[in-house]
């Protein structure tokens, strides 16, 4: 290909199609699609992956998330990372837009069979191992977002589940003594940080390991997104805030908070470190990450905006809806409730309602769905 005059200096503009279904005489395909990408990258060309829905269409639907992780993990080292640009606050509960039950602060608020709404899906991130994991290991740190893990979610379903075994030093085939921890890169993003940034990290881990958060930052002036691919990174560990810290009291009651003090920096990677606490035995671990939030610490001191332009339209009253006893005497209200509020400043709204009881002077307390 390099012998063509038109291709000189533009090999990256030449795309080679890869059919995941492996129809016809092709290289790779299916769970061997990585072989095709390896050959394409070897010649400096770009790739266009066709029909990755093969995972969903041909495999067991109940194992979709496991197979989906397996498929993309095999391709990970041949794919470029496209960092989504965002701003503070940045929040992700790893919800994939479908699952079972609704959670808030680790408790089920709405029990349902299943739900599907892609508008619920935040930035879900990726799971690529960092420098602490030996190259002989898996290309991705194994993850699980199966429905069985949904009963331990923090906010919405599908927490991110990390699992592996940290091999004992000196064990045949084990990790070297200096590599007694693993590091999973959860997010690759571009987020300008405030001078005082509050980080909330909610997780639940197994015994015998210590879990920590590592953020990779760079000078914000270096990130112009105009041809800049690689810029110098700095790894920082945010300072843990104790429960009696003023920022913690203002923010939450049930999760750990960290404070990061930097100037003129942008967040590039969010990583989770898992290390062995003690001992010389293999340590299998499991860690469920419920939520990661990054926000401007000063925003906690600013009064929140008020909801504006609340109105109720399309009002319809109905009497006697339902088949239960006494339903013929009930009056039901249908309507469309609208309001205005900056979407980037809110995660969800809670609606409170109260049943009217006619001429009786006392009304029951307000309720929320």
Secondary structure, DSSP 8 states (H G I E B T S, - for coil): -TTSGGGTT-GGG-EEEEETT--SS-S--GGGHHHHHHHHHHTT-EEEEE-TTHHHHHS-GGGHHHHHHHHHHHHGGGS----EEE-SSEEE----SEESSEEETTEEEE--S-EE-GGG-------EE-TTS-TTS-SS--EE--GGGGGG-SSSS--EEEEEEE--TTSTT---TT--EEEEEEEEEEEE--SEEEEEEEEEE-TTEEEEEEEEEEEGGG---SS------EEE--EEE-TTSHHHHHH-SSSEEEEEE-SSEEEEEEEEEEEE-S-SS-EEEEEEEEEEEEEEGGGGGS-----EEEEEEEEEEEES-SSSTTGGG-EEEEEEEEEE--GGG-S----EE----TT-S-----EE-
